[in-house]
Amino acid sequence: MTDRFRVLTTATIDVVATAGNGHEAVAIAAQLQPDIVLMDLHMPGLNGIEATDRIVSASPHIAVLVLTMLEDDDSVFDAMRAGARGYLLKGAGRTEILHAIEGVGNGQAIFGPGIAQRVIGYFTAHQTARRPAGQTFPQLTARELEVLELVAAGLNNTEIANKLVLSLKTVRNHVSNIFAKLQVAHRAQAIVMARKAGLGDEPDHHR
């Protein structure tokens, strides 16, 4: 891998374009509408955070996976707020990167081991400042709150359907409604918002 933007298609994981700066990345993504973008945060002209925000805002279906040397909390959470679905540090092995690409392509939130610990530490440190979920998300129905709780705990749609004894289509509809009401583009952003509200602290399954 190089320090360049990558545009990928999930079917074959082919590199279909590269860009040397953030402005190029945004333009190419808008033109090619790829499934996945592999993004570095440190780029000339327009940094990876801003490029991610513009790409996801214009095309919410594009999954951005960050691959960078930056591991500070600000970079991690700024990338997530911008819409990145995953965050890996350079030095990750080929297998880990391929699994992450597949994961974000399937709608999962993917973090490298060190980054995952930072995320957990962040939410642990902010537990006392959280408000009850019902007060935080009054726009959600009781069932949607229940689904959001399980999303925040890390369950995928199939696992949620099995746990709540619902059809997969029903769960997908609930998740889509939740994203729309919370005004988030995808699962990673919903997880961040939900965990800040205190949801998903004690997942009852093992990933």
Helices and strands as residue ranges (DSSP letters): E 5-9, E 14-19, H 22-32, E 36-39, H 48-58, E 63-68, H 73-82, E 86-89, H 94-105, E 110-111, H 113-125, G 127-129, H 133-136, H 142-152, H 157-164, H 168-182, H 187-196
